């Protein structure tokens, strides 16, 4: 197993930290809780935002289509469950 540097974090942790940053009211407390510096959190945010901006439009549209299909299937399932209950 390779040696990791002290500042290394997995991608899921970075994404979670940036998500919490967007909803956080006190960035200093969040940094203390996560154990990272403000500059590191800012760097992660810019990396993730630039990656999202560089995604192809087709991938974004595909994601939206899948979300709509998922919603439609959930509604159909709910209707069938109600029919079975009667």
RAVEN-V613565 format. One record per pair of residues at least 6 apart in sequence whose ideal C-beta (glycine too) atoms are under 8 Angstrom apart, sorted by sequence separation. I is the first residue (numbers start at 0). J is the second residue. D is the distance in whole Angstrom. If there is no record, write none. Layout:
I:J:D  I:J:D
This chain:
20:26:7  23:29:5  30:36:6  30:37:6  33:40:8  8:16:8  20:29:6  19:29:6  27:37:7  30:40:6  26:37:6  29:40:8  16:29:8  19:33:8  26:40:7  16:33:5  16:35:7  20:40:6  17:40:8  16:40:6  20:44:6  17:43:6  8:35:7  16:43:6  17:44:5  6:35:8  13:43:5  17:47:5  6:39:7  13:46:8  14:47:6  13:47:7
